[in-house]
Amino acid sequence: MKSKLLCLLGPTAVGKTEIAIQLAQHLNAEIVSVDSRQIYRQMDIGTAKPTPEEQQAARHHLIDCVDISQPFSVADYQSLVDTAITDIQGRGKQVLLVGGAGLYFRAVVDGLFEGPGADTSLRKRLEQEAIQHGVDALHNRLRACDPESADRIHPNNLTRVIRALEVYELTGIPMSEHQQQWYQEKQRYPFTAFGLTMSRELLYHRIEQRVDVMLANGLIAEVESLLAAGSSRDTFALQSFGYKELIAYLDGKCTYVEAIEQLKQNTRRFAKRQLTWFRKDMRIEWLDRESTPDVVGYILGNIHIPL
């Protein structure tokens, strides 16, 4: 039987990296990133990637693996993480999954929803609709029939939008509902999971502080460098929060103040979606950082697994 994974989950800016490094040092563990953006090599400041010093304090996996121009799917992530887990466990280390990408987390521990096979004619029709009416129109269609998937899938990720619409049209059931079967099937890995949370007021304050620090650390220069290197503004990775707002500013579509306010607002909304996703998983034990001052001590005392 595979040894259990220890998982530390939660929204952006809640302080997962700090806690994870301390846990890794106590448990002879290596950290596997569960983040959909830190996987990209060229995106450092805007993704709050662990610093070189933090990565030296505890070994990290699945960071800086993919160029932003490369297509990358959840299935690709699942394959990479399986390899990392096998490697870590093979060296007698504990695996510590850390991050806030709910879909990636469930792909690791529960597997992927396969769904009905591809319908070529339906996909071509949907692709043609996107060309004629725009990707936003297609995303709005998805929101009408499957709002949960629409919240999770970025409008510019046309492949996933089309797949979600395809599943609904072929089965009459939203893909988000199909994915509930993840909880009914055998888990791919046994695990113990803890989630970090705090009051919304404090979390939003930390988010705004983090954005200010990113800007002070050169976030605008990072975005300028990516564009100067030839990265397309339409690249899926650059359509994520932290990048798209500053690209709009650099392109003269909004003022600096408007861009920063939009960035902070989009990050707050992202954190809210993360919490909504994770709260549905009853296997996660939640720890409020304000009422649990010694989070590391609590987790070490309540793991209940043979590490």
N, C-alpha and C positions, 0 to 999 in steps of 0.2 A: 504493500500500500504506500502511496506517495505521502511524504510527511506533509503536515499542514502548513499552509501559507499564513503569514501574519499580514493583515491589511490595515492601512491607515488611510482613511478617506475623508473627504470634506470639500467645502467650497474654496475658491481662490481666496488668498490672503488670510486664511484662518490660522496659518502657522504650522502647516504639515511638515515642511522641510526641517525645521528646527527640532521638532519632536522626533522625526524619523531618524535623524542622525544620532541623537542620543540613544534611541532604541537599538539602532544598528550596532553601536559601540558596546552596549550592554549584552547583546544577544549573539555576537559574532555573526551578524547578518549583513547581507548586501541588498541594496535598494533597487527595486525594479520600478521605473517610472510608469505611472498610469496617466499619461498626459498626451492629449492629441496634438499639441503644438511643440512641446519640447523635443519631440522626435526629430524636428527639422534642424539642420546644422546652422543655418545662417540667422536664426531667430533666437537671440539671447536675452536682451534686455526686456523686450515686450512680452516675453513668455515667462518672465520671472524664473528663468533657468537657474538651478543651483550654481553658485559661483565655483571657480576652480578650487578655492579653499574648502568649500563645503563638499565638493566631490572628492577631495583628498581625504577629508575626515571620515568619509564612508563611501565605499565604492558604489557607483550608480550604473545602472544598465538602461538601455533604450532611450538614451539622450544623444542627440547629434548623430542620428543614423541615416537620415534621408535628406536629399537636396530638395529645396522648396519647389523645384520644377518637376520633381518626380511624382507620379500618381501614387497614392498610398491609401490603402483601405484598412478597415477593421480586421479583415482576414489576414492582411499582411502583418498587422500588429500582433495578432494571435500567434502567428507562426514564429515571429521574432521572440515573443515573450516565452513561448514553450521552450525554445532553444536556450534562452537565458536561465530559466528555472532549472532545466536539466543540468546545465553547467554549474550553477550555484550549489544545487543539492549534491551533485557529483563530487564537489570539493568539500562536502561536509559542513556547508554554511547554511544559515537560515535565510529563507526568502522573505523579504519585506516589500510588499506591494504598496506603493504610495502615490496618491494622486486624486484628481477630481473628475476624470472622464468616466462617467457612469457606464456608457456603452462599452468602453474598452475593458473596464473592470468585469462586466458581466460576460464579455467574450472570453475572458481568461477563465473565470470560475464556472461558468454555466454553458459556454459554447455559443455558437452563432445560430440565429434563426435562418433556416434554409429556404423555407417557403416554396411556393409553386415554381416550376421551371420558367425560364424566360420565354416571353411571347414576342417574337421578332416583329410581327406586324404592329402589335400594340405599342411597342417601344418606338418604332419608326413614326407612328402617328403622334405620340407624345413629344418626340423630338421636333417634329414639324410644327406642332403647336407652340413649342418654346421659341422656334425661329420666327414664327409669324406674330406671336403675341407677347413674347418676352418670358424670361425665366420667372419673374415675379408672378405673372398670371398663373403659371403652372404651380408655383408654391402656394398661391392663394387657393387653388383647387384642392391641394393636399390639406391645407388648413381646414377646409370645409368638411372633409371626410375623415381626417385623422389629425386633429389639432396637436396631440401629444407628439407625433412624429414630426409635424411641422415645426414645433418648438425646438426639436432636437437637431433637425437638418437645416443647414444654412441654404438660403435660396440659390446661391451660386453653385452649390454642389448638385448639379443637374442629374448626375448619374443616380444619386441616392433619392432625389425627389422623384425621378421617373420610376425607380424600383418600388418605392412606397406606393405610388399611384397604381403601378402594375399589380402589386399584391392585392390592393383593395378592389380593383376592377375584376381580377380573376377569381377572387374568393368572396367578395362582398363583406369582408371583415378587415378592419384597420390593421396595419402591420403592428402597431403598438399593442393591440390585443393579442395577435398571434404570438408576440414575443413573451407574453406571460407564461407560455409553456416552458420557458427557461427554468422557472421555479419548480416545475413538475418532473423534470428529467433529472437523471443522475448528474451530480456535479462533476466537473472535469478535475477539480482539485478540492480536497477538504481544506477549509480555511476558518480562521477566526478574524473578524473584522471589527474595528473600532472607527467611529466617525467623530470628527472634531466639529464643534459648533460654538456659537456665542450669540449674544443678542444681535439683532439686526442692526441696531444703531451702532454698536461697536464694530461690527464687521464692515459696514459701509464706511465708517471712519477710517478703518485700516486700509480699505480699498483705495480711498482717496489719497491717503498718505503714500501708499505704494506707487500710485500713478505719479505723484510729485517726485518721488525718489527716482523712478524710471526716467523721467524727463531730465532730472539733474544728472543722471548717469549717462545721458547721451542717446535717448531713444529716437529723437528726431534724426540724428546723424546715422543711426542704424538703419532707419527707413530710407534715408537718402542713399545710403550705400547699397542697399538692396536694389533700388530702382536704377542706380548708376551702373550696376553690374548686369543690367538687362532683364531683371525679373519683371514679369508682366503684372500689371496692376490687377488683372483678373485672376491671377493665380489663387487657388482656393486658400492657401496658407495666408496670403496677404489680405484676404477678405475677412480675416478674423479681427476681433476687437484688439486695439492697441496698434494696429497697422492701418486699417482702412480709414480711420478717422484722421490720422496724420497724413495719409496720402491725399485725402480730400483737401486738407489744409495746404499741402505743398503744391497741389494743382490749382490753388486759388478758388476753390469751391466754397470755402468758409474761412472765417477768421481763426486765429490761434486760440482765442478764448472759447469760441464755439466748438472747436475740435476737441479741446481738453474736457469741456463739460460733457460732450457726447461720449468721449472715451470713458469717463468716469461712470456715466449713466449706463452705458453698454456693459461695463464690467459688473456693475451692481446687478443688472438684469441677468447676466450670465451666472453669477453666484446664486441668485434666487432659483434659476433653472436647475443648477447642480443639486441644491438642497431638495427641491421637489422630486428629482429623480431618485436620489439616495434614500429619501424618507420612505419610499414605497418598499424598500428592501428590509424586511423585518429581521434579517440576520445580522444587521449592523447594530452594535451597541454604541449609543451616542454619549459623548462626554462634553459637557459644557465647560469651556476653558475658564470661564469666570467663576464657576462654582467647584471646579476641580483643579486647584492650583498645581498639584503634582501629577500631571497627566502621565508622565513616564512611569512614575512609581505605581500608579493605579494599573496601568496596562501590564507592567511586569508582575504585579501581584494577582492579576485576574486573567492571565492568558489561558490557563487550563488546557494546554496542548503540549505534547512531548516534542519540544523543539530540538 
